[in-house]
Structures are given as C-alpha cells and as structure tokens.
C-alpha cells in the first residue's frame, strides 16, 4: 500500500472585537504573534474547528461571519505542509490567553505586533485590503 503525503487541514480566525482584531502570542514554536487557530480534528467541520480553536486560545465565543480565503503555500508552516481556511468572526466575552497562547491582545492595522508567525502577515494584509476594496482584493 503506498504512503500518501497530504497537507494537514487547519483553520485561522480573524476575530473582530473592540474596534480591532485579536492576535495571540504563541507559547510554542514557531514563536511570534498569530491569529487564533489550529489543526482540524478528524470528524470535525472547518466551522466547528474555528469556533473551538478561538475559544481554546482566547476564551471568546465567536460567531463566524464569512470565510475569507484559503492559504496553501507548502512553506506557510515551518513544521509541516498545512493548508488553512481563514474565517472572519465576531467575538464576544472577555479576552484571555489560554491553551497554547501566552498572551493575547486586540490590534488594528496600524499597531500590529511583531513578529507574526506563519504566513499571518500576508493573511492580515489580505484581510485589511479586503476590508477596503471588497472581494476584488482576491482576484487572480
């Protein structure tokens, strides 16, 4: 039986709250600030994974508003080949870093912390461009 090497599915969530977006400071490598997110569990939908990961890392309840885009560059995660479906959500509750986050905060386009992990600088650039230009930001 051949061994197949497939990308691992992940989700990332851009949580809008308090006039900005939520980023977490990662506790584990790769270090840096990141969107809340993680791996999709077997038998779990992308939407459920996004809600679970958001709650686990930020303690916020999220309402998914839309799917923004997908990202699949084989180099996006230095640990292994992943593909991520990115959601935009509205968050409610009290922000608290939990699980594999050692910090969390609300940021705007002008005060993003650094460094950003993975390809999250690209994702956030796409998000802010989409907020200004609409869906034409994603034309190929």
C-alpha positions in Angstrom: 0.0 0.0 0.0 1.5 3.4 -1.0 2.1 6.0 1.7 0.4 9.3 0.8 1.7 12.6 2.0 -1.1 15.1 2.2 -1.2 18.6 3.7 -2.8 19.0 7.1 -6.0 21.0 7.3 -6.0 24.0 9.6 -8.2 27.0 10.4 -7.3 30.5 11.4 -9.8 33.0 12.7 -9.8 36.8 12.4 -11.8 37.8 15.4 -13.2 41.3 15.2 -13.9 42.9 18.6 -13.3 46.1 20.4 -12.5 48.1 17.2 -9.7 45.7 16.2 -8.7 42.1 15.7 -7.5 39.5 18.2 -4.0 38.1 18.0 -2.4 35.6 20.3 1.3 35.4 21.4 2.3 31.8 20.8 3.6 29.7 23.7 5.2 27.0 21.4 7.4 27.2 18.3 7.2 28.8 15.9 7.2 31.8 18.2 5.5 35.1 17.5 2.1 36.6 17.3 -0.6 34.8 15.3 -4.3 34.5 14.5 -6.1 32.1 16.8 -6.3 28.8 15.0 -5.0 25.3 14.7 -5.5 21.8 13.3 -8.9 20.4 12.3 -9.7 17.2 14.3 -10.8 14.1 12.5 -14.6 14.1 12.1 -14.8 17.9 12.8 -16.0 20.5 10.3 -13.9 23.6 9.5 -16.5 25.8 11.1 -16.6 23.8 14.3 -12.7 23.7 14.4 -12.6 27.5 14.0 -15.1 28.1 16.9 -13.2 25.5 19.1 -9.8 26.9 18.4 -11.0 30.5 19.0 -12.5 29.5 22.4 -9.5 27.4 23.4 -6.9 30.2 22.7 -8.9 33.4 23.5 -11.8 32.3 25.7 -14.1 34.3 23.3 -17.3 33.0 21.9 -17.2 33.6 18.1 -19.9 33.9 15.5 -18.5 33.1 12.1 -19.4 35.8 9.6 -17.7 34.6 6.5 -14.9 32.5 5.0 -12.2 35.0 3.9 -9.8 32.9 1.8 -7.7 29.7 1.9 -3.9 29.6 2.1 -1.8 26.6 1.0 1.8 27.6 0.3 3.8 24.5 1.3 6.2 26.8 3.2 3.5 28.6 5.3 4.2 26.5 8.4 7.9 25.5 9.1 6.7 22.3 10.9 4.8 20.7 8.0 2.8 21.3 4.9 -0.6 22.8 6.1 -3.4 24.4 4.3 -5.6 26.9 6.2 -9.1 28.1 5.7 -9.4 31.6 7.2 -12.7 32.8 8.7 -13.8 36.3 9.8 -15.8 36.2 13.1 -17.3 38.5 15.7 -16.1 37.8 19.2 -17.9 38.3 22.5 -16.8 37.7 26.1 -13.6 38.6 28.0 -10.4 38.1 26.1 -7.9 35.8 28.0 -4.9 33.9 26.6 -5.4 30.2 27.2 -4.2 26.8 25.9 -1.1 27.4 23.8 -1.3 31.2 23.9 0.9 33.0 26.4 -0.6 36.4 25.6 -3.5 38.0 23.7 -4.5 41.4 22.6 -6.7 43.5 20.3 -4.8 45.3 17.5 -5.5 47.4 14.5 -3.8 47.6 11.1 -1.5 50.4 12.4 -0.4 48.8 15.7 0.2 45.1 14.8 2.8 43.4 17.0 5.7 41.5 15.6 7.0 39.2 14.6 3.9 37.5 13.1 4.2 33.7 12.8 3.5 31.5 9.8 2.0 33.5 6.8 -0.2 35.6 9.0 1.4 38.9 7.8 0.1 38.0 4.3 -3.3 36.9 5.6 -3.7 40.2 7.6 -2.6 42.2 4.6 -5.3 40.4 2.5 -7.9 41.0 5.3 -7.2 44.7 5.6 -7.2 45.1 1.8 -10.5 43.2 1.6 -12.0 45.5 4.2 -11.1 48.5 2.0 -11.6 47.0 -1.5 -14.1 44.2 -1.1 -13.9 40.9 -2.9 -11.9 42.3 -5.8 -8.9 42.0 -3.5 -8.9 38.3 -4.2 -9.0 38.3 -8.0 -6.3 36.1 -9.5 
